[in-house]
């Protein structure tokens, strides 16, 4: 489906209403294991609450057939994994078993796809500690003009990965040891954006194509894929291959902090407009983001969507990028929010079942998603406006449901009310043992501290304009 057709379908199918669920939350515990190897209900700094499909506003009205198509797309990758590869990875193994059931189902009657999800998954609300809300952004695939050979006026190359780049480092000759001429090689940080833009990689036969606009090139690095229409009428499809290892810098936050653009008005269009009006300052701002992305040609046809980190084609409105260190690709999430889909001032209710199929360098946290909106200018405008809170429900395969894990997940503790927190601050309670040492009792105090800290972090994090996209991770899976 093209981006324009999908956006039209989304606008027509948005479900009216604003009620969002809330309630007491269960705190998860930490683990240092990778996403595939950990208990999905023990994500650090996450809180959970079991719910029911009947209690999820918008669930019954969603297009479950579209969601099922996206999930079965993820199953292509999950079903390729061997039993050995899934050993010690309970979430991937459980998803693969659900995928085997999906492979035998071809929904032909209304309600069949919905019944599939309700019969095989348990819904679990998931959020960062101290707040019921996660955070949403959007991304898209740019379509730009370019050339395959060096041409006057096309001065900004997109590069393939240099052979010397390895995990953000490169091998260089070290200092001479004593009087020996031989120099030992050592790993050092790879070139940053400024050095590459200044031509440090020029002439190494790494250029895939050249573009006219440095601002376009910059946003392509953020999105991680692009369609380049060349001089002969063909279209090159490029996708993320590697990054230089330098941290991503949010240029939108810089504009907000200097009161150039307000937090409420921030979008990719606003960033682009400011850079076009201020070319010299825009160049320096782009160089603050030292992260740089390298690409590869995919050979995809024009009617195919880009490939996500899971190795399968993304689906507009049904594919999301998640924190690769916390979540497993193929995990379904039901997301509820109010988003400006139609235009900047619109409030469209977004309640859709989506699937984790991609990742991004700045997509960090248990309830953090980047929604893929398709390709082209309309998708770009929508994606650039998304910087909103949202509620997340993770669909957990039944065999991993907390009731089945037999006590592996701690039982819910009542969340302190605002009045309890206020009363505690005025007159902290002391238990008998703590009173002897002059220490306050545990429990309510810790919850209050966590709530205050999480609220502050959520407010700070909301100022980020847009995550840097990348398609692969160093983590296993």
N, C-alpha and C positions, 0 to 999 in steps of 0.2 A: 504494500500500500504506500502511495506517495505521501510525503509530509503534509501537503495541503489537504488531501482527502482525509487523512487521519485526524488532523486538527478540526476539520469540519465535523467529523463523526463525534469527536470528543465534546465539542461545543453543544451538539444536538443531544448528546446522551448524558449531560451532567445532571445529577440528581439534586433537586432542591432540598433545602434544609440546612440547619447550622448546628444541631446538637452533636456534641462530641462526648465520648465516654470518659470517665475518670473514676477514681476510687482508691482504696488502700493498696499499697504496692509492696512487693516482696523484694528484698535485697539479695542480689547475686554475689558470689564470692569470686576472688581473683584466681587466675591461672596464668602461667607463663607459656603454656603450650600454644601451638599455632591453631588457627580456626578449625582446621580439619580434625585435629587431635583432641580438642577439648570438648567437654560437655557443653552443648549450646546454651544450657541454662546456668552456666557459671561464667559469664562474661564480666570482666572487671568493670567496675563503675556503672553497672547496669542494674535496673530494677524491673521486676516482672509482676504480672498479675494474670492468672488464668481467667478467661472469659468464655462466652458462648457465641456462636455465630448469630443466634437470634438476638443478641444484645449489641450487635455491631451495626450502627446506622449506615445505610447505604449498601450493605452486603447483598441483600436480596435483589436490589436493582442493578447491580453490576453486570457487565457482559462476561459471564463466566466462560463462555466459549472462547473468547479472545484471550482470557487469562490462561485457559487450558492449553491453547496453542503455544503460548509463550513458555509455559512450564514444560510441555513436551519437547520444545526446542532445546531447553536445558538438558533434557533427558538424553539427547544425542551424545552429549559429552559425558554425562554420568554413567551411561550404560557401557561406554568404552573402557571404563576402569576395571582392572582385574581384582580378584579377591585379595591378592597380596597388596595391591596398592591401597585397598580400603582398610587393611588391618590397622586397628588402633584409631580409626576415624569414624566414630559412631554416627555423626550427622550425615556424612557422605554415604555411608553404607545404608542408612535408613532411607535416604532419598532415592538411592538406586533401587531399593525394593519397591518403593512407591512407583518409580518410573516403569518397572516391569508391568505393573497393573495398568499404567497409563498407555503403554504400548499396545495393549489389547483392547483399548476403548476408542471408539470413533463416535463421539456424541452426535446423535441424529435427532434426538427429541429434546424439547425444552426442559431444562432442569438437570440433564444428565451430568453436565460438567460441574455444576454446583454440587450435586450429590457426590461426585468423585472427591472434591476437596473436603467436604464435610465428613465423608466416610474414612478418609485417610489421614487427616490432620487435626490437631488440636490448636485452637487459637490462643496465643499468649501475648498480652500487652507487654511491650518492651519500651523502656525510656531511659535516659540518663538519670543518675541519682539526683533526687531532689526536685525533679520537674516532670510533669506528664508529657511534655512535648519533645519531639525530635526536631530535626531541621532539614529543610528541603532546598535544593537548587535544581537547575536544569542544564542540559547540554544538548548539542546538536552537531551535525556534520556540515561544515561550510562548503559552498560551491563557489569557486573563484576561477579567474582567467590566468593562464600561465603559458610558458614555453618550455620546450625540451632542451633547446640549445641557447647559449648565451646570446642575448638580444638587447640592444640599447633600450633603456627604459624599464627593463626587467632586471632589477639589481638585487633581489632578495631570494637566495636559494633555499630550498628545502633539502636537507642532507639525509643520506642514509647513514647507518651506524658505522663509525670508524673502527677499524680492526683493533686499534690500540685501546679502545674503551672496554672496561670490564667492571661491572658493578659500580659505576661512577668514578672509577679510577683509571689511570693510564700508566704504562711502564715507560720510564725515562732513564737515561744514563745517570748514575749517581756520581758523586765526587770521586776523584782518583784516590786510591788507597796508597799512601806513601809515594814511592817513586815509580810504582807500577803504572803502565799506560792503560791497562785494562780497567774499565769502569763497571762496577756492579750496577745492575738495574734495580730500580725501586718504584713502588707504587706511589703516585701523588694524585691530588685532586685533578679532575679533568677541567678543560677550559670552561669558563663561565660564559653567559650570554654576551657580555660586552666583548670579550675576546673573539668569540665566534662571529658576531656581527661585524667586527673590525677586520675579518678576513683571515683568521689564523688557520682555517681549514681550506681556504681557497686553493685551487690547483691540485688537489689530491684525488680528483675524480670521484668525489663523494656526492656531487650535486645530482639530484633526481630531476629537478625542474627549477624554474625561476619565476618569481612573482613580481608584480609592479609595486605593491603597497606593503611597507614594513608593518603597518598596523594589522593588516590582514594576516600576515605571516605570524605575528605575535598571538593573535586569537586562535589560529590554527594549532599552535603549540599547546594552548590551553585545552582545546577540544580533543586533540589526539587523533583526528582523522580528517580527510578532506577529499573532495572531488575537484580535480583540476581540469578545466576545459582548455585544450591546447589549440595551437594555431591550425592544425590540420582537421579540426572538428571532432577529434576523439576525446575521451575523458579518461584521465588517469585516476585510479583509486589508491590513495595512500593511507596507511594506518600506522599507529605507534609501533616503533620497534625497540627503542631504548631511550634513556634520558641520561643527562650528564652527571647526575648525582647531587647537584646543588639544590638547596631547599627552595620551595616555591614561595614567592612573595606576593601578597594580595595587593595589587595596584589600586583596587577600589577602596580598600581600607585607608590607603595613603590620602586619597582624595577626600574621604569622609573626615579623617582626623584634621585636615587643614581647612575644613568647612567649605571646600570647593563644590562638593555635591553633598546633599543631605543623605542621611542613612535611608530615609523613606524613598528618595528619588533615585537611589543607586541602581544602575543596570549596566549591562555591557554596552548598550547604545549610548548611555551617558559617558562612559569611559572613552568610547570611540570618538564621540563628538568633541570631548575636551582635548584628546590627543591631536585631532585634525586641526583644531583652532590654535593649538600650542605645540607646533612640531618640535621645537628644540626641547621644551620641558617634557613633552611626551616621550621623546627618545631617551632622555635621562631616566624617566620613570620606568620605561620598559626594561632598562638595564638594571634596575633595582631587583627585578625578578631574575636571578641568576640561573634559574632552571631552564634547560634547553632540551628539546625533544628531537629525536631522529626517527625517520620514517622508512617504510618499505612499501613497494608496490604489491597490491593484493591480487590483481587480476579480476576483481569482482565486476559483474555486469552492472549497467546503469540502474537496473531495477532492483538490485540487491542492497540491503542495508549493511552498514559497516560491521566488522567482527569485534565483539567484546572480548574481555579478558578470559572469559570461559571458553572461547574458541568457537562461538556460534554467533549467527547474525542477530543483531539487536532488533527489537520491535518497538516502534514509537508508542509511547504511553504505557508500555507493559514491561520495559526493561529498565532496571536501575543499576547504578554503580553504588557499591557499599564499601565499608571498611574491610579490606581483604584479610586483615589480621584478626577480625572478630567473627565474620560471617562466611558461610560456605556458599559458593555459587550454586544456583538452583533452588535456594530457599525462597518460598513465596512470602510476601508481606502484603497486608491490606493497609493502605495508607489513606488517611483522612485529613483533608486540609481545605482551606479556602485560597484559591490561587487566581491571579490576574491573567486568565487565559485569553479572553477576548481582546482586552487592551489594558493599558496601565492602571486605569481606575476601576476596572471591573472586579467583581467578587464572584468567582465561579467555584461551586462546591466540587471538590475533587475527591472521590471515594472509589479507589480502584485497587484490584488485586494485581500486584506487579511481582517480578521475579528478579533476584540478584544475579546479574550476568556480566557485570563489569566492575571496575574499580577506579580509583583516582588518588593521586598523591595527597590531596587535601580533604579526602572523604574519610573523616576520622570520628569514631564514636559508635555506640550500639544502636542509636536511632538516627542515622544520618544517611541520606540518600540523594543521589543526583539522577533526575529523571531524564531519560532520553526522549527527545521530542521530534526527531527526524532530521531531514536535510533541507538546506535552503534558507532564504531570508525570513520567511514567516516563522519557521521553527526557531531560527536564531533570535527573533524578537521575543517570542514566548519564553524561550529558555533563559534569555538574559534578564527577564523580569522576575524570575522565581528566586526568592530568598526568604522563605516563609517557614513558620513553625508547622508541625504536623504531628498527628498521632499514628503510631506504628503498632500493628498487630502481626507478630511473626507466626507463621503456620508451622507447627512442629509435627513431624511424623508421629503417629499414635504410639509407636513403640518407645519413643523418647519422652512421652508425656510425663510430667512430674508425678502423676498418680502411679505410673508404671515403674518409675525409678526407685520406688520403695525407700523413701526417706533420704535419697541422695541430695534432694533440694530442701533447704531449710523451710520450715513452715512460715506462713505469713505472720509478721508482727504488726500490730496496729500502728498506723502512722500517726504521730502526734499532731493535734490540731494547732492552729495558730494561737488559740487561747492557752493551750498547754505550754507551748513554747514561751509565750509571754509570761505566764505564771512562773515558769522555771527560771527565766532570766531575773525576775524580781525576787524570787525566794527559792534558790536551788535546793532540791531535796538531797538528803544524805542517808545512805544506808548505814547499818550499824557498824560494819567493818571500816567503811570509808570515813565515817565520822571520827573514828579514833585517830586517823591520820590527817584529818582536815580536808578530805577530798570529796568532791560531789559524786553522787551516784551515777553509774553508767546508764546508758539507754537514751533517755530523752535528750540529754546534753549532746551526745554524739549525733543524734538525728537532727538536732537543731543546727549543729555546726555543718553537717553535710548539706542540709537544705540551703543554708546561707551561701556556702561555697559554690554549690551547683548553680544556684540562681545567678550569682555573679559571673561565673564562667559562661553560662548560656547567653547572658546579655553581651559579654565581650565577644563571643564567637559569632554572634549574629551580624557583626559589622563586616565580616569577610564578604567580598563581592562574589567570588566565583572560584571553584576549585580547579586546580591544575589536573588535567586528565592524563591518565596513563593506563595502558591496556594490560600490563603484566606486573607481576610481583615477584620478589625474590623468594617469597614463602612457598612452601611445598603445596601441591594440590592441583 
